[in-house]
Amino acid sequence: MYEIRGKLTGPNGNTLAVCTMWMTEAATGDTKFITMYPDKESKNDL
């Protein structure tokens, strides 16, 4: 599993710190997006 944190800017111009989770399948080597949620730990200082 991989956790990636960053900022996401919406069409209204608001920016939100987010955390995304990704996983790489052992059988195929494909990396797939699992989920994204607000990153409350970042304090929007990215």
MODELLER restraints for C-alpha pairs under 7 A, 6 or more apart:
rsr = mdl.restraints
at = mdl.atoms
rsr.add(forms.Gaussian(group=physical.xy_distance, feature=features.Distance(at['CA:1:A'], at['CA:21:A']), mean=6.84, stdev=0.5))
rsr.add(forms.Gaussian(group=physical.xy_distance, feature=features.Distance(at['CA:1:A'], at['CA:22:A']), mean=5.67, stdev=0.5))
rsr.add(forms.Gaussian(group=physical.xy_distance, feature=features.Distance(at['CA:1:A'], at['CA:23:A']), mean=4.51, stdev=0.5))
rsr.add(forms.Gaussian(group=physical.xy_distance, feature=features.Distance(at['CA:1:A'], at['CA:24:A']), mean=6.90, stdev=0.5))
rsr.add(forms.Gaussian(group=physical.xy_distance, feature=features.Distance(at['CA:2:A'], at['CA:21:A']), mean=5.65, stdev=0.5))
rsr.add(forms.Gaussian(group=physical.xy_distance, feature=features.Distance(at['CA:2:A'], at['CA:22:A']), mean=5.01, stdev=0.5))
rsr.add(forms.Gaussian(group=physical.xy_distance, feature=features.Distance(at['CA:2:A'], at['CA:23:A']), mean=6.08, stdev=0.5))
rsr.add(forms.Gaussian(group=physical.xy_distance, feature=features.Distance(at['CA:3:A'], at['CA:19:A']), mean=6.72, stdev=0.5))
rsr.add(forms.Gaussian(group=physical.xy_distance, feature=features.Distance(at['CA:3:A'], at['CA:20:A']), mean=5.68, stdev=0.5))
rsr.add(forms.Gaussian(group=physical.xy_distance, feature=features.Distance(at['CA:3:A'], at['CA:21:A']), mean=4.74, stdev=0.5))
rsr.add(forms.Gaussian(group=physical.xy_distance, feature=features.Distance(at['CA:3:A'], at['CA:22:A']), mean=6.51, stdev=0.5))
rsr.add(forms.Gaussian(group=physical.xy_distance, feature=features.Distance(at['CA:4:A'], at['CA:19:A']), mean=5.69, stdev=0.5))
rsr.add(forms.Gaussian(group=physical.xy_distance, feature=features.Distance(at['CA:4:A'], at['CA:20:A']), mean=5.18, stdev=0.5))
rsr.add(forms.Gaussian(group=physical.xy_distance, feature=features.Distance(at['CA:4:A'], at['CA:21:A']), mean=6.50, stdev=0.5))
rsr.add(forms.Gaussian(group=physical.xy_distance, feature=features.Distance(at['CA:5:A'], at['CA:18:A']), mean=5.74, stdev=0.5))
rsr.add(forms.Gaussian(group=physical.xy_distance, feature=features.Distance(at['CA:5:A'], at['CA:19:A']), mean=4.42, stdev=0.5))
rsr.add(forms.Gaussian(group=physical.xy_distance, feature=features.Distance(at['CA:5:A'], at['CA:20:A']), mean=6.30, stdev=0.5))
rsr.add(forms.Gaussian(group=physical.xy_distance, feature=features.Distance(at['CA:6:A'], at['CA:17:A']), mean=5.75, stdev=0.5))
rsr.add(forms.Gaussian(group=physical.xy_distance, feature=features.Distance(at['CA:6:A'], at['CA:18:A']), mean=5.59, stdev=0.5))
rsr.add(forms.Gaussian(group=physical.xy_distance, feature=features.Distance(at['CA:6:A'], at['CA:19:A']), mean=6.60, stdev=0.5))
rsr.add(forms.Gaussian(group=physical.xy_distance, feature=features.Distance(at['CA:6:A'], at['CA:46:A']), mean=6.71, stdev=0.5))
rsr.add(forms.Gaussian(group=physical.xy_distance, feature=features.Distance(at['CA:7:A'], at['CA:15:A']), mean=6.41, stdev=0.5))
rsr.add(forms.Gaussian(group=physical.xy_distance, feature=features.Distance(at['CA:7:A'], at['CA:16:A']), mean=5.58, stdev=0.5))
rsr.add(forms.Gaussian(group=physical.xy_distance, feature=features.Distance(at['CA:7:A'], at['CA:17:A']), mean=4.49, stdev=0.5))
rsr.add(forms.Gaussian(group=physical.xy_distance, feature=features.Distance(at['CA:7:A'], at['CA:18:A']), mean=5.86, stdev=0.5))
rsr.add(forms.Gaussian(group=physical.xy_distance, feature=features.Distance(at['CA:8:A'], at['CA:15:A']), mean=5.55, stdev=0.5))
rsr.add(forms.Gaussian(group=physical.xy_distance, feature=features.Distance(at['CA:8:A'], at['CA:16:A']), mean=5.39, stdev=0.5))
rsr.add(forms.Gaussian(group=physical.xy_distance, feature=features.Distance(at['CA:8:A'], at['CA:17:A']), mean=6.37, stdev=0.5))
rsr.add(forms.Gaussian(group=physical.xy_distance, feature=features.Distance(at['CA:8:A'], at['CA:18:A']), mean=6.72, stdev=0.5))
rsr.add(forms.Gaussian(group=physical.xy_distance, feature=features.Distance(at['CA:9:A'], at['CA:15:A']), mean=4.25, stdev=0.5))
rsr.add(forms.Gaussian(group=physical.xy_distance, feature=features.Distance(at['CA:9:A'], at['CA:16:A']), mean=6.47, stdev=0.5))
rsr.add(forms.Gaussian(group=physical.xy_distance, feature=features.Distance(at['CA:17:A'], at['CA:38:A']), mean=5.97, stdev=0.5))
rsr.add(forms.Gaussian(group=physical.xy_distance, feature=features.Distance(at['CA:17:A'], at['CA:39:A']), mean=5.27, stdev=0.5))
rsr.add(forms.Gaussian(group=physical.xy_distance, feature=features.Distance(at['CA:17:A'], at['CA:42:A']), mean=6.78, stdev=0.5))
rsr.add(forms.Gaussian(group=physical.xy_distance, feature=features.Distance(at['CA:17:A'], at['CA:44:A']), mean=5.43, stdev=0.5))
rsr.add(forms.Gaussian(group=physical.xy_distance, feature=features.Distance(at['CA:18:A'], at['CA:36:A']), mean=6.67, stdev=0.5))
rsr.add(forms.Gaussian(group=physical.xy_distance, feature=features.Distance(at['CA:18:A'], at['CA:37:A']), mean=5.61, stdev=0.5))
rsr.add(forms.Gaussian(group=physical.xy_distance, feature=features.Distance(at['CA:18:A'], at['CA:38:A']), mean=4.41, stdev=0.5))
rsr.add(forms.Gaussian(group=physical.xy_distance, feature=features.Distance(at['CA:18:A'], at['CA:39:A']), mean=4.48, stdev=0.5))
rsr.add(forms.Gaussian(group=physical.xy_distance, feature=features.Distance(at['CA:19:A'], at['CA:36:A']), mean=5.60, stdev=0.5))
rsr.add(forms.Gaussian(group=physical.xy_distance, feature=features.Distance(at['CA:19:A'], at['CA:37:A']), mean=5.52, stdev=0.5))
rsr.add(forms.Gaussian(group=physical.xy_distance, feature=features.Distance(at['CA:19:A'], at['CA:38:A']), mean=6.18, stdev=0.5))
rsr.add(forms.Gaussian(group=physical.xy_distance, feature=features.Distance(at['CA:19:A'], at['CA:39:A']), mean=5.26, stdev=0.5))
rsr.add(forms.Gaussian(group=physical.xy_distance, feature=features.Distance(at['CA:20:A'], at['CA:35:A']), mean=5.72, stdev=0.5))
rsr.add(forms.Gaussian(group=physical.xy_distance, feature=features.Distance(at['CA:20:A'], at['CA:36:A']), mean=4.28, stdev=0.5))
rsr.add(forms.Gaussian(group=physical.xy_distance, feature=features.Distance(at['CA:20:A'], at['CA:37:A']), mean=6.64, stdev=0.5))
rsr.add(forms.Gaussian(group=physical.xy_distance, feature=features.Distance(at['CA:21:A'], at['CA:33:A']), mean=6.35, stdev=0.5))
rsr.add(forms.Gaussian(group=physical.xy_distance, feature=features.Distance(at['CA:21:A'], at['CA:34:A']), mean=5.39, stdev=0.5))
rsr.add(forms.Gaussian(group=physical.xy_distance, feature=features.Distance(at['CA:21:A'], at['CA:35:A']), mean=5.38, stdev=0.5))
rsr.add(forms.Gaussian(group=physical.xy_distance, feature=features.Distance(at['CA:21:A'], at['CA:36:A']), mean=6.41, stdev=0.5))
rsr.add(forms.Gaussian(group=physical.xy_distance, feature=features.Distance(at['CA:22:A'], at['CA:31:A']), mean=6.69, stdev=0.5))
rsr.add(forms.Gaussian(group=physical.xy_distance, feature=features.Distance(at['CA:22:A'], at['CA:32:A']), mean=5.53, stdev=0.5))
rsr.add(forms.Gaussian(group=physical.xy_distance, feature=features.Distance(at['CA:22:A'], at['CA:33:A']), mean=4.58, stdev=0.5))
rsr.add(forms.Gaussian(group=physical.xy_distance, feature=features.Distance(at['CA:22:A'], at['CA:34:A']), mean=5.27, stdev=0.5))
rsr.add(forms.Gaussian(group=physical.xy_distance, feature=features.Distance(at['CA:23:A'], at['CA:31:A']), mean=5.50, stdev=0.5))
rsr.add(forms.Gaussian(group=physical.xy_distance, feature=features.Distance(at['CA:23:A'], at['CA:32:A']), mean=5.43, stdev=0.5))
rsr.add(forms.Gaussian(group=physical.xy_distance, feature=features.Distance(at['CA:23:A'], at['CA:33:A']), mean=6.73, stdev=0.5))
rsr.add(forms.Gaussian(group=physical.xy_distance, feature=features.Distance(at['CA:23:A'], at['CA:34:A']), mean=6.97, stdev=0.5))
rsr.add(forms.Gaussian(group=physical.xy_distance, feature=features.Distance(at['CA:24:A'], at['CA:30:A']), mean=5.48, stdev=0.5))
rsr.add(forms.Gaussian(group=physical.xy_distance, feature=features.Distance(at['CA:24:A'], at['CA:31:A']), mean=4.14, stdev=0.5))
rsr.add(forms.Gaussian(group=physical.xy_distance, feature=features.Distance(at['CA:24:A'], at['CA:32:A']), mean=6.26, stdev=0.5))
rsr.add(forms.Gaussian(group=physical.xy_distance, feature=features.Distance(at['CA:25:A'], at['CA:31:A']), mean=6.38, stdev=0.5))
